[in-house]
Amino acid sequence: MDVVRGTSRLLWLQGWSPLPEVTLADGHRADIMAISRTGDILIVEIKVSAADLKGDRKWHHYRDYCDRFAWAVPADLAGHLEDERFAPDACGLLVADRHEALWVREACEAKLAPARRKAVTLAFARAGAERALKGLDPGFEGFWKR
């Protein structure tokens, strides 16, 4: 949770609106999805242990749902992400703790198709609205199931 917090703080300060744990249309869950003021979509995959990082086989799927993809890790894992299988030439890298984060490597841009952008943006907005309602109404989940 510390890396999520520090990363979300940085993204917010840079003009992104981050939302943790967003479920994508294919059923995978993005650790952080963020949308910029101009509608660009960023997905950040959080890894906090070498075992978790090395065992991850699903991260490639996220690139189909964003304009930019990045990893966020504690400082001691950053070196692992230079390995070719983690696409250092295309994927961004953030080093984070519970208080802040720092871009070590910017994420390359690969623009989404308009139809996919619309679907992802709507899913993001609906996930944010649902969370806001849950925060306002403790009985919301039992009241409205979809």
DAJOCOR-V723858 format. One record per helix or strand of 3 or more residues. SS is the DSSP state (H for helix, E for strand). FROM is the first residue (numbers start at 0). TO is the last residue. If there is no record, write none. Layout:
# DAJOCOR-V723858
SS & FROM & TO
SS & FROM & TO
This chain:
# DAJOCOR-V723858
H & 1 & 12
E & 16 & 22
E & 28 & 34
E & 40 & 46
H & 49 & 54
H & 58 & 64
E & 67 & 72
H & 74 & 81
H & 83 & 85
E & 91 & 95
E & 100 & 104
H & 113 & 135
H & 139 & 142
